[in-house]
């Protein structure tokens, strides 16, 4: 193909391609183009000969998991100076919730309900990882996650499309900055496209069966929001979606992503997932797998080599058009130009800030502070008064473990930089309070109770016992799914032993998922859910325990009473037989040899209440907040209009604090059934004790649109309920109507 004909084709295929991209494509041979579509794993500090050879031959577009700066710069040097065309590399790394300064796990960050916190964390992560030559990260993970058995819920931003969209966009902005070629900006990657969070039984890599209407209304909106925000790349899911694995899903990648959303960035496979198309039973061999993935529009293959081995033959055989290859490679080259890699592929430390700075650590502490959720606080046990308390027993395997508090999927964070809870408590109280510590259990999975005696002894002598329990970081994350999500090991037995002393118990839980707490909730006085809080988890939790700060986190995901309720989420459908307290019948209340009836005739289980243990959006404070006087700018609005909403929020307690005000709606009648509630707005509001503020929301009819039975996105006329409050169970309610035209 001549240079002029290639330029003409590229212009027709994608007029957004800059001239340099088209010109470079016109000079590339087929093997160099396929090389750009290939990514290999680095060797962590040295360059294997097969990678060096591929670079010299122009047959490699990206390297993943190499963070030694000298090695990265040498990889770039070989690519730029020793290959025919001098095309620089994308250097990929999972920078999920921090690089050196580790922030709370994403699910924890979501509990902050703060776009500012999430964006700042991603910005710091980008700056720090850039110091090692990383220019591309595989985050945010914006899979809607409604099954806490799934290990990767830790990586998610929760169960709700609206919250996940807002926080996912914030993360994209943090990683990519204002301009991708600015120092410290790295390309983000929206993953996993799509439906991965609905994997059956909460088992990673499993099948996801999602009706198209549910897919469009629930699982796709965060990805659409990320695309609209300019995310540089997408990653295909491991799982199959309705029988078609995502890495070969032409409908998902072409029709939805390209045609409907007009996404112009590139799509990368997940690790080895193209080769796994054959394992799925979707293709017969690697060559077929390469065809299906390329035909679907997977632009770059991560780690496996089906493109390298078979794409050229597929082009020669006429099964894949060279114009399709050019389009895919053009997207990859465009990102490299956008990142400024052709101008300067090398990383110079003098142009970037240091890692683990005081400012970065302060930001990580703020993120942890605002992520912790106070679930229970009987008799106001928390905060503990250091003036009125003589002795504290600190107990549990998570109290002084800098590694475990970092959480899952942390490759570059280092234990020695963690500030643990035990250290922070001692630093905070100084000599004024006696602090005694007992680990009690070797790790969270242990069933060995031999060391309980020391914990019981110090608890008996203490004014209050603070237990640090949960699950180790390895128990959540990719491939780490659990069928039971109770506290593992003998932790419940430890709680029983401490409860028997009569000493009040404040329980701090560090975990990568919602745990089922029904069996222990009545045995403790307070529960502070800290997720895995990152590097600065200790000082943040200590500040909350002793009232330096008031908890303000809210749950981004529902906590079930038991695992049998899963999936359980607030935005469920009403059904034709909705569960109510009046209709609920527990199996223990059924008379022996009862007649065969339908009992309460409602959508419930016989052996547990239908409600959640803790609702989506829930979180206590050391103060109390009251909502009142909701007002609407109009009761009837036409499609295309916006509704102005205000309410009065008062801090009626004696402690300053932040409240997360939440706006929910219900579309009472739709052409497809609608959820009983949907989040449509939120804001953090700081109020001093006794202070009242007017909070305002704006709600457009566009925000009320949904995909109807014909898969068309429309807002429909009808009656709506609206709630404002501090939880999805907010009681303050009013109504409005959408009409076809302005109300006369």
C-alpha positions as CSV (number, residue, x, y, z in Angstrom):
1,X,0.0,0.0,0.0
2,X,1.4,3.4,-0.9
3,X,1.8,6.1,1.7
4,X,-0.8,8.3,0.0
5,X,-3.4,5.6,-0.1
6,X,-2.7,4.7,3.6
7,X,-3.2,8.4,4.6
8,X,-6.4,8.6,2.6
9,X,-7.8,5.4,4.2
10,X,-6.8,6.6,7.7
11,X,-8.4,9.9,7.1
12,X,-11.6,8.2,6.1
13,X,-11.6,5.7,8.9
14,X,-10.9,8.2,11.6
15,X,-10.6,11.9,10.8
16,X,-9.5,12.5,14.4
17,X,-6.1,10.9,13.7
18,X,-3.5,13.6,13.5
19,X,-1.2,13.8,10.5
20,X,1.8,12.4,12.3
21,X,-0.1,9.2,13.2
22,X,-1.2,8.7,9.6
23,X,2.2,9.4,8.3
24,X,3.8,7.0,10.7
25,X,1.3,4.3,9.8
26,X,2.1,4.7,6.1
27,X,5.7,3.8,6.9
28,X,5.0,0.7,9.0
29,X,5.0,-2.8,7.7
30,X,2.5,-5.4,8.9
31,X,4.8,-7.0,11.5
32,X,5.5,-3.5,13.0
33,X,1.8,-2.8,13.1
34,X,1.1,-6.1,14.9
35,X,4.0,-5.3,17.2
36,X,2.2,-2.2,18.4
37,X,-0.8,-4.3,19.3
38,X,1.3,-6.6,21.5
39,X,2.2,-6.1,25.2
40,X,4.6,-8.3,27.2
41,X,5.4,-8.6,30.9
42,X,8.6,-7.1,32.1
43,X,11.2,-9.0,34.2
44,X,11.3,-6.7,37.1
45,X,14.7,-5.0,36.9
46,X,16.3,-6.5,33.8
47,X,15.6,-6.9,30.1
48,X,15.3,-10.5,28.7
49,X,16.7,-11.0,25.3
50,X,13.3,-11.8,23.7
51,X,12.0,-8.4,24.8
52,X,15.1,-6.6,23.6
53,X,14.9,-8.4,20.2
54,X,11.2,-7.6,19.8
55,X,12.0,-3.9,20.5
56,X,14.8,-3.8,18.0
57,X,12.5,-5.3,15.4
58,X,9.6,-2.9,16.2
59,X,7.4,-5.8,17.4
60,X,6.4,-4.6,20.8
61,X,4.1,-1.7,21.7
62,X,3.9,-2.0,25.5
63,X,5.5,-3.5,28.5
64,X,3.6,-4.2,31.7
65,X,5.0,-4.5,35.3
66,X,8.4,-3.0,35.0
67,X,9.0,-0.2,37.5
68,X,12.7,-0.1,37.8
69,X,13.4,3.4,36.4
70,X,16.8,2.5,34.8
71,X,15.3,-0.5,33.2
72,X,12.3,1.4,31.9
73,X,14.5,4.1,30.4
74,X,16.7,1.4,28.8
75,X,13.5,-0.2,27.3
76,X,12.5,3.1,25.9
77,X,16.1,3.7,24.6
78,X,16.1,0.5,22.7
79,X,12.7,1.1,21.3
80,X,13.5,4.6,20.2
81,X,17.1,4.4,19.1
82,X,17.6,0.8,17.9
83,X,14.3,0.1,16.0
84,X,13.6,1.2,12.5
85,X,10.8,3.7,13.3
86,X,11.7,4.6,16.9
87,X,8.2,4.2,18.4
88,X,8.2,4.6,22.2
89,X,6.6,2.2,24.6
90,X,3.5,2.3,26.8
91,X,4.6,1.2,30.3
92,X,1.7,-0.3,32.1
93,X,1.2,-0.9,35.8
94,X,-1.7,-1.6,38.2
95,X,-1.8,1.5,40.2
96,X,-5.1,0.8,41.8
97,X,-5.2,2.7,45.1
98,X,-1.7,4.2,45.3
99,X,1.9,3.6,44.3
100,X,4.1,4.3,47.2
101,X,1.6,6.2,49.2
102,X,-1.2,3.8,49.6
103,X,-4.8,5.1,49.8
104,X,-7.8,3.1,51.1
105,X,-8.9,0.4,48.7
106,X,-11.3,1.8,46.1
107,X,-14.4,0.4,47.9
108,X,-13.1,2.3,50.9
109,X,-12.6,5.5,48.9
110,X,-16.1,5.1,47.6
111,X,-17.3,5.2,51.2
112,X,-16.0,8.8,51.4
113,X,-18.6,9.8,48.8
114,X,-16.1,12.5,47.8
115,X,-15.1,13.1,44.2
116,X,-12.4,15.4,45.6
117,X,-10.8,12.6,47.8
118,X,-10.9,10.1,44.9
119,X,-9.5,12.6,42.3
120,X,-6.7,13.6,44.7
121,X,-5.8,10.0,45.4
122,X,-5.5,9.2,41.7
123,X,-3.5,12.4,41.1
124,X,-0.9,11.5,43.7
125,X,-0.8,7.9,42.5
126,X,-0.1,9.1,38.9
127,X,2.6,11.5,40.1
128,X,4.3,8.8,42.2
129,X,4.1,6.1,39.6
130,X,5.4,8.4,36.9
131,X,8.7,8.6,38.8
132,X,9.3,5.0,37.7
133,X,8.4,5.6,34.1
134,X,4.8,4.3,34.3
135,X,2.6,6.1,31.8
136,X,-0.5,3.9,31.8
137,X,-2.5,2.4,34.6
138,X,-5.3,-0.2,34.7
139,X,-7.9,1.8,36.7
140,X,-10.5,2.8,37.5
141,X,-12.4,-0.5,38.0
142,X,-16.0,0.6,37.5
143,X,-17.8,-2.7,37.5
144,X,-21.1,-2.5,39.4
145,X,-20.6,-4.9,42.3
146,X,-23.5,-6.3,44.1
147,X,-22.1,-9.6,45.4
148,X,-19.7,-9.2,48.3
149,X,-18.5,-12.8,47.9
150,X,-16.6,-11.6,44.8
151,X,-13.1,-10.7,45.7
152,X,-12.8,-7.9,43.3
153,X,-15.5,-5.9,45.0
154,X,-12.6,-4.5,46.9
155,X,-11.4,-2.8,43.7
156,X,-14.8,-1.5,42.8
157,X,-16.6,1.7,43.7
158,X,-19.7,-0.1,44.9
159,X,-23.2,-1.1,43.9
160,X,-24.7,2.0,42.5
161,X,-24.4,3.3,38.9
162,X,-24.6,7.0,39.8
163,X,-22.1,6.9,42.6
164,X,-19.7,4.7,40.6
165,X,-20.0,7.0,37.6
166,X,-19.2,10.1,39.6
167,X,-16.2,8.6,41.4
168,X,-14.9,6.8,38.4
169,X,-14.9,10.1,36.4
170,X,-13.0,11.7,39.3
171,X,-10.4,8.9,39.2
172,X,-9.9,9.3,35.5
173,X,-9.4,13.1,36.0
174,X,-6.9,12.4,38.7
175,X,-4.8,10.0,36.7
176,X,-4.9,11.9,33.4
177,X,-4.8,15.4,34.7
178,X,-5.7,18.4,32.6
179,X,-3.5,17.2,29.7
180,X,-2.0,13.8,29.1
181,X,1.3,15.3,28.1
182,X,1.7,17.2,31.3
183,X,4.5,15.8,33.7
184,X,3.0,13.2,36.0
185,X,-0.1,12.5,33.9
186,X,-0.7,8.8,33.1
187,X,-3.4,7.2,30.9
188,X,-6.3,5.7,32.7
189,X,-8.1,2.5,31.7
190,X,-11.8,1.9,32.4
191,X,-12.3,-1.8,33.3
192,X,-13.7,-4.4,33.0
193,X,-15.9,-3.9,30.0
194,X,-18.5,-5.2,30.8
195,X,-20.7,-6.9,33.4
196,X,-17.8,-8.5,35.2
197,X,-19.2,-7.6,38.6
198,X,-22.2,-9.9,38.0
199,X,-20.2,-13.0,37.7
200,X,-22.3,-15.9,38.9
201,X,-22.0,-16.9,42.6
202,X,-19.4,-14.2,43.1
203,X,-16.7,-16.4,41.6
204,X,-14.1,-14.5,39.7
205,X,-13.8,-15.1,35.9
206,X,-17.2,-16.7,36.0
207,X,-20.1,-16.3,33.5
208,X,-22.2,-13.1,33.6
209,X,-25.8,-13.4,32.4
210,X,-27.4,-9.9,32.3
211,X,-30.4,-9.0,30.2
212,X,-29.7,-6.2,27.9
213,X,-32.1,-3.8,29.6
214,X,-30.4,-4.4,32.9
215,X,-27.0,-4.1,31.3
216,X,-27.8,-0.7,29.8
217,X,-29.5,0.7,32.9
218,X,-27.2,-0.6,35.6
219,X,-23.8,-1.9,34.4
220,X,-22.9,0.3,31.4
221,X,-23.6,3.8,32.7
222,X,-20.2,4.1,34.6
223,X,-18.4,3.1,31.5
224,X,-20.3,5.6,29.4
225,X,-19.5,8.3,31.9
226,X,-15.8,7.4,31.8
227,X,-15.8,7.5,28.0
228,X,-17.5,10.9,28.0
229,X,-14.9,12.1,30.5
230,X,-12.1,11.2,28.0
231,X,-10.7,8.1,29.5
232,X,-7.8,7.0,27.3
233,X,-8.4,3.3,27.2
234,X,-10.8,0.5,28.0
235,X,-10.1,-3.0,29.2
236,X,-12.2,-6.0,28.2
237,X,-13.5,-8.3,30.9
238,X,-12.3,-11.8,31.5
239,X,-15.8,-13.1,31.7
240,X,-18.3,-14.0,29.1
241,X,-21.4,-11.9,28.8
242,X,-24.6,-13.7,27.8
243,X,-22.5,-16.4,26.2
244,X,-20.0,-14.3,24.4
245,X,-16.7,-13.6,26.1
246,X,-15.9,-9.9,26.3
247,X,-12.6,-10.3,24.5
248,X,-14.5,-11.5,21.4
249,X,-17.7,-9.6,21.9
250,X,-18.3,-7.6,18.7
251,X,-21.6,-6.2,19.9
252,X,-20.1,-4.8,23.0
253,X,-16.9,-3.4,21.5
254,X,-18.1,-2.2,18.2
255,X,-21.8,-1.4,18.4
256,X,-21.9,-0.1,22.0
257,X,-18.4,1.3,22.6
258,X,-17.6,2.6,19.1
259,X,-20.9,3.2,17.3
260,X,-23.2,4.3,20.1
261,X,-20.6,6.0,22.3
262,X,-18.1,7.2,19.7
263,X,-15.2,6.1,21.8
264,X,-11.9,6.9,20.0
265,X,-9.4,5.5,22.5
266,X,-8.1,2.0,22.4
267,X,-9.2,-1.3,24.0
268,X,-6.7,-3.7,25.7
269,X,-7.5,-7.3,26.6
270,X,-7.1,-8.5,30.2
271,X,-4.2,-10.7,31.1
272,X,-4.0,-13.7,28.6
273,X,-7.8,-13.3,28.0
274,X,-7.6,-13.6,24.2
275,X,-5.9,-17.0,24.4
276,X,-8.5,-18.0,26.9
277,X,-11.3,-17.6,24.3
278,X,-10.4,-21.1,23.4
279,X,-10.5,-22.2,27.1
280,X,-14.0,-20.7,27.2
281,X,-15.0,-23.0,24.3
282,X,-15.6,-19.9,22.1
283,X,-12.8,-20.7,19.7
284,X,-11.1,-23.8,18.6
285,X,-7.5,-22.6,18.7
286,X,-5.2,-19.6,19.2
287,X,-5.6,-18.5,15.6
288,X,-9.4,-18.4,15.8
289,X,-9.0,-16.6,19.1
290,X,-6.9,-13.9,17.5
291,X,-9.5,-13.5,14.7
292,X,-12.4,-13.2,17.1
293,X,-10.6,-10.6,19.3
294,X,-9.4,-8.5,16.4
295,X,-12.7,-8.7,14.7
296,X,-14.4,-7.5,17.9
297,X,-12.0,-4.6,18.1
298,X,-9.5,-5.5,20.9
299,X,-6.7,-3.2,19.9
300,X,-3.9,-4.6,22.1
301,X,-3.3,-8.0,23.5
302,X,-2.0,-8.2,27.0
303,X,0.8,-10.8,27.6
304,X,-0.5,-13.7,25.4
305,X,0.8,-14.0,21.8
306,X,-2.1,-14.9,19.6
307,X,-1.8,-11.6,17.7
308,X,1.9,-11.9,17.3
309,X,1.6,-15.5,16.0
310,X,-1.5,-15.3,13.8
311,X,-2.7,-11.8,12.8
312,X,-0.4,-11.5,9.8
313,X,-1.7,-14.8,8.4
314,X,-5.3,-13.7,9.0
315,X,-4.6,-10.5,7.1
316,X,-2.9,-12.5,4.2
317,X,-5.9,-14.8,4.1
318,X,-8.3,-11.9,3.9
319,X,-10.1,-12.7,7.1
320,X,-9.0,-9.4,8.7
321,X,-8.7,-6.3,6.6
322,X,-5.5,-4.3,6.8
323,X,-7.6,-1.2,7.2
324,X,-9.0,-2.6,10.4
325,X,-5.4,-3.2,11.6
326,X,-4.5,0.3,10.7
327,X,-7.4,1.7,12.6
328,X,-6.5,-0.3,15.7
329,X,-2.8,0.6,15.6
330,X,-3.7,4.3,14.9
331,X,-5.5,4.4,18.2
332,X,-2.5,3.1,20.1
333,X,-0.1,5.5,18.3
334,X,-2.5,8.4,19.0
335,X,-2.2,7.8,22.8
336,X,1.5,7.7,22.6
337,X,1.5,11.1,20.8
338,X,-1.0,12.4,23.3
339,X,1.2,11.3,26.2
340,X,4.1,13.2,24.6
341,X,6.2,10.1,24.3
342,X,7.5,10.9,20.9
343,X,8.8,14.2,22.2
344,X,10.4,12.7,25.3
345,X,10.1,8.9,26.0
346,X,12.4,9.1,29.0
347,X,11.6,9.8,32.7
348,X,13.7,12.3,34.4
349,X,13.2,12.4,38.2
350,X,14.0,16.2,38.4
351,X,10.8,16.9,36.5
352,X,8.6,15.0,39.1
353,X,7.9,15.4,42.8
354,X,9.1,13.0,45.4
355,X,7.0,10.1,46.7
356,X,5.7,9.6,50.2
357,X,5.9,13.3,50.9
358,X,4.2,14.9,53.9
359,X,1.5,16.3,51.6
360,X,0.9,12.8,50.1
361,X,0.7,11.2,53.5
362,X,-1.7,13.9,54.7
363,X,-3.9,13.3,51.7
364,X,-3.9,9.5,52.4
365,X,-4.9,10.2,56.0
366,X,-7.8,12.4,54.9
367,X,-9.0,9.7,52.6
368,X,-8.9,7.1,55.3
369,X,-10.6,9.5,57.8
370,X,-13.5,10.1,55.4
371,X,-13.7,6.4,54.3
372,X,-14.3,4.9,57.7
373,X,-18.0,4.1,58.4
374,X,-19.4,4.0,62.0
375,X,-22.0,1.2,61.9
376,X,-22.8,1.0,65.6
377,X,-22.2,3.1,68.7
378,X,-24.2,1.9,71.6
379,X,-24.2,4.2,74.6
380,X,-21.8,6.5,72.8
381,X,-18.8,4.3,73.6
382,X,-17.0,6.1,70.9
383,X,-15.2,8.5,71.0
384,X,-13.1,7.4,73.8
385,X,-12.1,10.2,76.1
386,X,-8.4,10.2,76.9
387,X,-9.1,12.4,79.9
388,X,-11.6,10.0,81.4
389,X,-10.0,6.7,80.5
390,X,-7.1,5.2,82.4
391,X,-6.4,2.1,80.4
392,X,-7.1,0.6,77.0
393,X,-6.6,-2.9,75.7
394,X,-5.7,-3.0,72.1
395,X,-6.4,-6.5,70.8
396,X,-6.3,-8.3,67.4
397,X,-4.1,-9.4,64.5
398,X,-4.9,-6.2,62.5
399,X,-3.9,-3.7,65.2
400,X,-0.2,-3.6,64.4
401,X,0.2,-5.0,60.9
402,X,1.4,-2.5,58.4
403,X,1.2,-5.0,55.5
404,X,-2.4,-6.1,55.9
405,X,-3.8,-2.6,56.3
406,X,-2.5,-1.7,52.8
407,X,-5.1,-4.0,51.2
408,X,-5.3,-6.0,48.0
409,X,-3.5,-5.4,44.7
410,X,-0.7,-3.3,46.1
411,X,2.5,-4.0,44.2
412,X,4.6,-1.0,45.1
413,X,3.5,0.0,48.6
414,X,6.0,-0.9,51.3
415,X,5.1,-2.1,54.8
416,X,7.8,0.0,56.5
417,X,6.0,3.2,55.5
418,X,2.7,2.1,57.1
419,X,1.5,3.8,60.2
420,X,-0.4,1.2,62.2
421,X,-3.2,1.6,64.6
422,X,-1.3,0.5,67.7
423,X,1.5,3.0,66.9
424,X,-1.0,5.8,66.3
425,X,-3.0,5.2,69.5
426,X,0.2,5.2,71.6
427,X,1.3,8.4,69.9
428,X,-2.0,10.1,70.4
429,X,-2.6,9.3,74.1
430,X,1.0,9.5,75.1
431,X,1.6,8.8,78.8
432,X,-2.0,9.9,79.8
433,X,-3.5,6.5,79.1
434,X,-2.1,3.0,79.7
435,X,-2.1,1.0,76.4
436,X,-1.6,-2.7,76.5
437,X,-1.6,-4.9,73.4
438,X,-2.3,-8.5,72.7
439,X,-2.3,-9.9,69.1
440,X,-4.5,-12.8,70.4
441,X,-4.6,-14.6,67.0
442,X,-1.7,-15.1,64.6
443,X,-3.7,-14.0,61.6
444,X,-7.4,-13.5,60.7
445,X,-7.7,-17.1,59.4
446,X,-6.3,-18.8,62.4
447,X,-8.4,-21.1,64.6
448,X,-5.7,-21.3,67.3
449,X,-7.0,-19.9,70.5
450,X,-3.9,-20.5,72.6
451,X,-3.1,-16.8,72.9
452,X,-6.6,-15.7,74.0
453,X,-5.5,-15.7,77.7
454,X,-3.3,-12.7,77.4
455,X,-6.0,-10.8,75.5
456,X,-8.6,-11.7,78.2
457,X,-6.2,-10.6,81.0
458,X,-5.5,-7.1,79.5
459,X,-9.2,-6.6,78.6
460,X,-10.3,-7.5,82.2
461,X,-8.0,-4.8,83.5
462,X,-8.9,-2.2,80.9
463,X,-11.6,0.5,80.8
464,X,-12.3,-0.3,77.2
465,X,-11.1,-3.0,74.7
466,X,-10.5,-1.9,71.1
467,X,-10.5,-5.0,68.9
468,X,-8.9,-4.8,65.4
469,X,-10.3,-7.7,63.4
470,X,-11.4,-8.4,59.8
471,X,-9.7,-10.2,56.9
472,X,-6.2,-10.1,55.6
473,X,-5.6,-8.4,52.4
474,X,-5.0,-11.6,50.5
475,X,-8.6,-12.7,51.2
476,X,-10.0,-10.2,48.8
477,X,-9.0,-9.0,45.3
478,X,-8.7,-10.9,42.1
479,X,-9.4,-14.6,42.4
480,X,-9.9,-14.3,46.1
481,X,-13.6,-15.0,46.5
482,X,-15.4,-16.4,49.5
483,X,-18.5,-18.5,49.9
484,X,-18.8,-17.4,53.5
485,X,-18.2,-13.8,54.4
486,X,-18.3,-14.0,58.2
487,X,-15.3,-13.0,60.1
488,X,-12.9,-15.9,59.3
489,X,-11.0,-18.1,61.7
490,X,-11.7,-17.9,65.4
491,X,-12.4,-14.2,65.6
492,X,-16.0,-14.6,66.7
493,X,-14.7,-16.8,69.6
494,X,-12.2,-14.0,70.5
495,X,-15.1,-11.5,70.7
496,X,-17.0,-14.0,72.9
497,X,-14.0,-14.3,75.2
498,X,-13.5,-10.5,75.5
499,X,-17.3,-9.9,76.0
500,X,-17.2,-12.3,78.9
501,X,-14.9,-9.9,80.8
502,X,-17.6,-7.3,80.9
503,X,-15.3,-4.7,79.4
504,X,-16.9,-2.5,76.7
505,X,-15.8,-3.5,73.2
506,X,-15.1,-1.1,70.3
507,X,-14.6,-3.2,67.2
508,X,-12.6,-1.9,64.2
509,X,-12.9,-4.0,61.1
510,X,-10.4,-3.9,58.3
511,X,-11.7,-5.9,55.3
512,X,-11.8,-5.8,51.5
513,X,-15.6,-6.4,51.3
514,X,-18.7,-6.1,53.3
515,X,-18.7,-8.9,55.9
516,X,-21.8,-10.6,57.4
517,X,-21.9,-9.3,61.0
518,X,-25.2,-10.6,62.3
519,X,-23.5,-13.2,64.5
520,X,-21.3,-10.7,66.3
521,X,-23.2,-7.4,66.1
522,X,-24.9,-7.8,69.5
523,X,-21.7,-8.8,71.2
524,X,-19.9,-5.5,70.7
525,X,-20.7,-1.9,71.6
526,X,-19.3,-0.1,68.6
527,X,-18.3,-1.0,65.1
528,X,-16.0,1.2,63.0
529,X,-15.7,-0.2,59.5
530,X,-12.3,0.8,58.1
531,X,-12.0,-1.3,55.0
532,X,-8.3,-1.7,54.2
533,X,-7.3,1.9,54.9
534,X,-3.8,2.2,53.4
535,X,-0.5,3.7,54.6
536,X,-2.1,6.2,57.0
537,X,-4.9,4.0,58.3
538,X,-3.5,4.0,61.8
539,X,-3.5,7.8,62.5
540,X,-6.8,8.2,60.8
541,X,-8.5,5.5,62.9
542,X,-6.9,6.7,66.1
543,X,-8.3,10.2,65.4
544,X,-11.7,8.7,65.0
545,X,-11.5,6.5,68.0
546,X,-10.6,9.4,70.3
547,X,-12.8,12.0,68.7
548,X,-10.2,14.2,67.1
549,X,-12.5,13.8,64.0
550,X,-16.0,12.6,63.7
551,X,-16.8,9.6,61.4
552,X,-18.4,10.7,58.1
553,X,-18.1,7.7,55.8
554,X,-21.2,6.2,54.2
555,X,-21.7,2.7,52.8
556,X,-21.2,2.5,49.0
557,X,-22.6,-1.1,49.2
558,X,-25.3,-2.9,51.1
559,X,-24.4,-5.1,54.0
560,X,-26.5,-8.3,54.0
561,X,-27.7,-10.0,57.2
562,X,-26.4,-13.3,55.8
563,X,-24.8,-14.7,52.7
564,X,-28.1,-16.3,51.6
565,X,-29.6,-12.8,50.8
566,X,-27.0,-12.1,48.1
567,X,-27.4,-10.3,45.8
568,X,-28.9,-7.7,48.0
569,X,-28.9,-4.0,46.9
570,X,-31.0,-1.0,47.7
571,X,-32.1,-0.3,44.1
572,X,-34.1,-3.6,43.8
573,X,-37.3,-3.9,41.9
574,X,-40.6,-3.7,43.7
575,X,-42.0,-7.0,42.3
576,X,-45.6,-7.9,42.2
577,X,-45.4,-9.2,45.7
578,X,-43.1,-6.8,47.6
579,X,-41.9,-7.8,51.0
580,X,-43.3,-5.8,53.9
581,X,-43.1,-6.2,57.7
582,X,-46.8,-7.0,57.7
583,X,-46.3,-9.9,55.2
584,X,-43.1,-11.3,56.6
585,X,-43.4,-14.7,58.3
586,X,-40.3,-16.3,59.9
587,X,-40.2,-20.1,59.5
588,X,-40.0,-20.5,63.3
589,X,-43.4,-18.9,63.6
590,X,-45.1,-21.4,61.2
591,X,-47.2,-23.9,63.2
592,X,-46.2,-27.5,62.9
593,X,-48.0,-29.4,60.1
594,X,-49.4,-26.1,58.8
595,X,-51.6,-26.1,55.7
596,X,-49.8,-25.7,52.4
597,X,-50.3,-22.0,51.8
598,X,-48.2,-19.2,50.4
599,X,-48.0,-17.7,53.9
600,X,-47.2,-14.0,53.5
601,X,-47.2,-14.2,49.7
602,X,-44.2,-11.9,49.4
603,X,-40.6,-11.9,48.0
604,X,-38.9,-13.0,51.1
605,X,-36.8,-15.8,52.7
606,X,-38.4,-17.8,55.5
607,X,-35.3,-17.8,57.7
608,X,-34.2,-14.2,57.7
609,X,-35.7,-10.7,57.5
610,X,-35.8,-9.3,54.0
611,X,-34.0,-6.1,54.9
612,X,-30.3,-5.4,54.9
613,X,-28.3,-5.3,58.1
614,X,-26.9,-2.0,57.0
615,X,-28.4,0.0,54.1
616,X,-26.6,1.6,51.2
617,X,-25.6,5.1,52.1
618,X,-25.7,4.4,55.9
619,X,-23.1,5.8,58.3
620,X,-23.3,7.2,61.8
621,X,-21.5,10.3,63.2
622,X,-20.7,11.5,66.7
623,X,-23.3,14.1,66.1
624,X,-26.8,14.0,64.8
625,X,-28.2,15.4,61.6
626,X,-31.8,16.3,60.8
627,X,-33.4,17.0,57.4
628,X,-36.5,19.1,57.0
629,X,-38.5,21.5,54.8
630,X,-37.9,19.9,51.4
631,X,-39.0,22.3,48.7
632,X,-39.3,21.9,44.9
633,X,-39.1,24.7,42.3
634,X,-42.2,23.1,40.7
635,X,-44.4,20.1,41.0
636,X,-44.8,19.5,37.3
637,X,-41.9,19.8,34.8
638,X,-41.7,19.1,31.1
639,X,-39.3,16.7,29.5
640,X,-36.1,18.7,29.0
641,X,-36.6,20.9,32.1
642,X,-34.7,20.8,35.4
643,X,-36.0,20.7,39.0
644,X,-34.5,22.8,41.7
645,X,-34.6,21.0,45.1
646,X,-33.7,22.4,48.5
647,X,-33.9,21.1,52.0
648,X,-32.8,22.2,55.5
649,X,-30.0,20.3,57.1
650,X,-29.3,20.8,60.8
651,X,-26.5,19.5,63.0
652,X,-28.6,19.0,66.2
653,X,-25.7,17.4,68.1
654,X,-22.9,18.8,70.2
655,X,-20.0,17.8,67.8
656,X,-18.9,19.5,64.5
657,X,-19.2,17.1,61.6
658,X,-19.6,16.3,58.0
659,X,-22.8,14.8,56.6
660,X,-23.3,13.2,53.2
661,X,-26.6,14.5,52.0
662,X,-28.2,12.1,49.5
663,X,-31.0,12.5,46.9
664,X,-33.1,9.6,45.8
665,X,-36.0,9.2,43.4
666,X,-38.5,6.6,42.4
667,X,-40.1,6.5,39.0
668,X,-43.5,4.9,40.0
669,X,-44.6,3.7,36.6
670,X,-42.3,3.0,33.6
671,X,-42.4,1.1,30.3
672,X,-40.0,-1.3,32.0
673,X,-40.1,-1.8,35.8
674,X,-38.0,0.7,37.7
675,X,-36.0,0.4,41.0
676,X,-37.7,1.2,44.3
677,X,-35.1,3.9,44.7
678,X,-32.2,5.4,42.7
679,X,-29.5,7.7,43.8
680,X,-29.5,11.0,41.8
681,X,-27.3,13.3,43.8
682,X,-25.0,13.7,46.9
683,X,-22.9,16.3,48.6
684,X,-20.7,16.5,51.6
685,X,-21.8,19.2,54.0
686,X,-19.8,20.4,57.0
687,X,-21.8,21.8,59.9
688,X,-20.7,23.0,63.2
689,X,-22.7,21.9,66.3
690,X,-26.1,23.5,66.2
691,X,-25.6,24.9,62.7
692,X,-28.3,24.8,60.0
693,X,-27.7,25.1,56.2
694,X,-29.9,25.0,53.2
695,X,-28.7,22.3,50.7
696,X,-29.6,22.5,47.1
697,X,-29.8,19.9,44.3
698,X,-30.7,20.2,40.6
699,X,-32.3,17.3,38.9
700,X,-32.9,17.4,35.1
701,X,-35.2,15.1,33.3
702,X,-32.2,13.8,31.4
703,X,-31.0,12.3,34.7
704,X,-34.3,10.5,34.9
705,X,-33.9,8.8,31.5
706,X,-33.6,5.1,31.2
707,X,-33.5,2.4,28.5
708,X,-37.0,1.3,27.7
709,X,-38.3,-2.0,26.4
710,X,-37.1,-1.0,22.9
711,X,-33.6,-0.2,24.3
712,X,-34.1,3.5,23.6
713,X,-32.9,6.0,26.2
714,X,-35.8,8.3,27.2
715,X,-37.3,10.1,30.1
716,X,-40.9,9.2,30.5
717,X,-43.8,11.3,31.8
718,X,-45.3,10.2,35.1
719,X,-45.2,10.5,38.9
720,X,-42.0,10.4,40.9
721,X,-41.2,10.1,44.6
722,X,-38.2,12.0,45.9
723,X,-36.3,11.6,49.2
724,X,-33.4,13.6,50.8
725,X,-31.5,12.3,53.7
726,X,-28.4,10.7,55.1
727,X,-29.1,7.1,53.8
728,X,-31.1,5.2,51.2
729,X,-33.7,4.8,53.9
730,X,-34.2,8.5,54.2
731,X,-37.7,9.3,55.5
732,X,-38.1,12.9,54.2
733,X,-40.2,12.5,51.0
734,X,-42.1,14.5,48.5
735,X,-43.4,14.0,44.9
736,X,-43.3,15.6,41.5
737,X,-44.5,14.9,38.0
738,X,-43.0,14.9,34.6
739,X,-45.5,15.9,32.0
740,X,-45.3,15.7,28.2
741,X,-45.6,19.5,27.9
742,X,-45.6,22.4,30.4
743,X,-48.5,22.3,32.8
744,X,-51.0,24.9,31.9
